[in-house]
């Protein structure tokens, strides 16, 4: 097989440039058809997948609970900040009385 390929390459090398360019463009076309075919098959499989729809629905369902968690977390942070400010103010007033 290797000898056959080497022989064919030597034949092509002996051809004029315009003939070699035909070989190049022919091979480019064949490879592109293969790549395009593979892309179409994988695209078709991805579009058929209903798992994506289920994943999106699960994400949509989890968003309201995530929003509630964020609200409660923000209230907790706000309380911590308020407590820190009041402690800071108490420290300043205690230092001023000394």
Residue frames relative to the residue before (quaternion, step in Angstrom):
aa qw qx qy qz dx dy dz
X 1.0000 0.0000 0.0000 0.0000 0.00 0.00 0.00
X 0.6595 0.5124 -0.3096 0.4546 3.56 0.96 -0.92
X 0.6460 0.5157 -0.3163 0.4654 3.58 1.00 -0.81
X 0.6272 0.5397 -0.3338 0.4516 3.58 1.03 -0.76
X 0.6628 0.4940 -0.3011 0.4755 3.58 0.96 -0.87
X 0.6573 0.5086 -0.3138 0.4592 3.58 0.94 -0.86
X 0.6354 0.5236 -0.3238 0.4660 3.58 1.03 -0.79
X 0.6613 0.5024 -0.3051 0.4661 3.58 0.94 -0.90
X 0.6376 0.5219 -0.3273 0.4626 3.60 1.00 -0.78
X 0.6419 0.5102 -0.3228 0.4727 3.57 0.99 -0.76
X 0.6210 0.5276 -0.3404 0.4692 3.60 1.04 -0.75
X 0.6744 0.4905 -0.2989 0.4639 3.58 0.91 -0.93
X 0.6346 0.5329 -0.3342 0.4490 3.61 1.00 -0.75
X 0.6697 0.5007 -0.2938 0.4631 3.58 1.12 -0.58
X 0.5697 0.6020 -0.3795 0.4110 3.60 1.23 -0.28
X 0.5946 -0.5447 0.4362 0.3994 3.59 -1.24 0.35
X 0.6954 -0.5133 0.3125 0.3941 3.56 -1.24 0.49
X 0.6590 0.5177 -0.3373 0.4289 3.62 0.88 -0.82
X 0.6309 0.5110 -0.3310 0.4808 3.61 1.12 -0.61
X 0.6399 0.5159 -0.3255 0.4673 3.58 1.00 -0.79
X 0.6307 0.5242 -0.3316 0.4664 3.59 1.05 -0.73
X 0.6054 0.5392 -0.3572 0.4638 3.62 1.06 -0.62
X 0.6353 0.5153 -0.3258 0.4740 3.57 0.99 -0.81
X 0.6465 0.5269 -0.3196 0.4498 3.57 0.92 -0.92
X 0.7139 0.4475 -0.2705 0.4658 3.58 0.75 -1.01
X 0.6043 0.5454 -0.3553 0.4595 3.57 1.11 -0.58
X 0.6703 0.4811 -0.2908 0.4844 3.57 0.96 -0.86
X 0.6114 0.5350 -0.3475 0.4681 3.58 1.03 -0.73
X 0.6602 0.5074 -0.3080 0.4602 3.59 0.92 -0.88
X 0.6542 0.5107 -0.3175 0.4586 3.60 0.93 -0.87
X 0.6723 0.4897 -0.3015 0.4662 3.58 0.88 -0.92
X 0.6547 0.5089 -0.3184 0.4594 3.59 0.96 -0.80
X 0.6208 0.5222 -0.3458 0.4715 3.61 1.02 -0.70
X 0.6517 0.5080 -0.3149 0.4670 3.59 0.98 -0.81
X 0.6647 0.4921 -0.3031 0.4734 3.58 0.90 -0.90
X 0.6602 0.5055 -0.3069 0.4630 3.58 0.89 -0.90
X 0.6400 0.5216 -0.3236 0.4622 3.61 0.97 -0.82
X 0.6517 0.5053 -0.3115 0.4721 3.57 0.93 -0.88
X 0.6495 0.5199 -0.3126 0.4585 3.59 0.96 -0.88
X 0.6583 0.5047 -0.3127 0.4627 3.60 0.91 -0.88
X 0.6579 0.5074 -0.3224 0.4536 3.61 0.92 -0.83
X 0.6892 0.4596 -0.2959 0.4756 3.60 0.89 -0.84
X 0.6156 0.5374 -0.3462 0.4609 3.59 1.06 -0.68
X 0.6442 0.5204 -0.3154 0.4635 3.57 0.96 -0.88
X 0.6575 0.5000 -0.3125 0.4691 3.59 0.96 -0.83
X 0.6602 0.5056 -0.3135 0.4584 3.58 0.98 -0.79
X 0.6678 0.4959 -0.3110 0.4598 3.58 0.99 -0.74
X 0.6386 0.5330 -0.3246 0.4502 3.58 1.11 -0.61
X 0.5804 0.6265 -0.3770 0.3586 3.55 1.09 -0.63
X 0.2317 -0.7769 0.5740 0.1151 3.53 -0.73 1.09
X 0.4559 0.6854 -0.4489 0.3476 3.58 1.26 -0.11
X 0.6053 0.5675 -0.3560 0.4299 3.55 1.06 -0.71
X 0.6516 0.5050 -0.3176 0.4686 3.58 0.94 -0.84
X 0.6508 0.5079 -0.3154 0.4680 3.58 0.98 -0.80
X 0.6391 0.5216 -0.3240 0.4631 3.58 1.02 -0.78
X 0.6489 0.5102 -0.3158 0.4679 3.57 0.97 -0.83
X 0.6582 0.5046 -0.3140 0.4622 3.57 0.93 -0.85
X 0.6311 0.5254 -0.3289 0.4663 3.60 0.99 -0.78
X 0.6486 0.5116 -0.3098 0.4708 3.56 0.99 -0.84
X 0.6500 0.5121 -0.3151 0.4647 3.59 0.95 -0.86
X 0.6618 0.5114 -0.3054 0.4553 3.57 1.00 -0.82
X 0.7015 0.4736 -0.2758 0.4555 3.59 1.02 -0.71
X 0.5214 0.6696 -0.4112 0.3327 3.62 1.15 -0.36
X 0.6660 0.4934 -0.3511 0.4356 3.68 0.75 -0.79
X 0.6642 0.4825 -0.3228 0.4710 3.62 0.92 -0.77
X 0.6249 0.5268 -0.3414 0.4642 3.59 1.05 -0.67
X 0.6364 0.5213 -0.3296 0.4634 3.57 1.03 -0.76
X 0.6395 0.5107 -0.3274 0.4723 3.60 0.99 -0.78
X 0.6349 0.5246 -0.3286 0.4624 3.59 0.99 -0.81
X 0.6556 0.5094 -0.3120 0.4618 3.58 0.95 -0.83
X 0.6394 0.5205 -0.3293 0.4603 3.60 1.01 -0.77
X 0.6742 0.4736 -0.3077 0.4759 3.58 0.88 -0.87
X 0.6327 0.5218 -0.3358 0.4633 3.60 1.02 -0.72
X 0.6597 0.5009 -0.3201 0.4597 3.58 0.95 -0.82
X 0.6308 0.5134 -0.3402 0.4719 3.60 1.05 -0.67
X 0.6341 0.5221 -0.3300 0.4652 3.59 1.02 -0.75
X 0.6483 0.5051 -0.3146 0.4750 3.58 0.95 -0.84
X 0.6379 0.5277 -0.3254 0.4569 3.57 0.97 -0.84
X 0.6489 0.5082 -0.3194 0.4676 3.62 0.97 -0.80
X 0.6425 0.5188 -0.3226 0.4626 3.57 0.97 -0.83
X 0.6519 0.5068 -0.3143 0.4684 3.58 0.95 -0.84
X 0.6504 0.5131 -0.3194 0.4602 3.57 0.93 -0.87
X 0.6566 0.5026 -0.3109 0.4687 3.60 0.96 -0.85
X 0.6472 0.5139 -0.3200 0.4633 3.58 1.00 -0.82
X 0.6535 0.5042 -0.3192 0.4657 3.58 0.99 -0.79
X 0.6599 0.4943 -0.3243 0.4638 3.58 0.95 -0.81
X 0.6371 0.5101 -0.3303 0.4742 3.61 1.02 -0.73
X 0.6345 0.5244 -0.3214 0.4681 3.54 1.05 -0.81
X 0.6605 0.4993 -0.3041 0.4711 3.59 0.95 -0.87
X 0.6375 0.5142 -0.3304 0.4691 3.58 1.01 -0.75
X 0.6422 0.5210 -0.3190 0.4630 3.57 1.05 -0.76
X 0.6532 0.5050 -0.3136 0.4691 3.57 1.01 -0.81
X 0.6838 0.4697 -0.3013 0.4701 3.60 0.89 -0.87
X 0.6324 0.5141 -0.3372 0.4713 3.62 1.05 -0.67
X 0.6573 0.4942 -0.3138 0.4747 3.61 1.01 -0.74
X 0.6527 0.5214 -0.3137 0.4513 3.58 1.10 -0.67
X 0.6507 0.5185 -0.3165 0.4556 3.60 1.14 -0.56
X 0.5821 0.6020 -0.3811 0.3917 3.62 1.14 -0.43
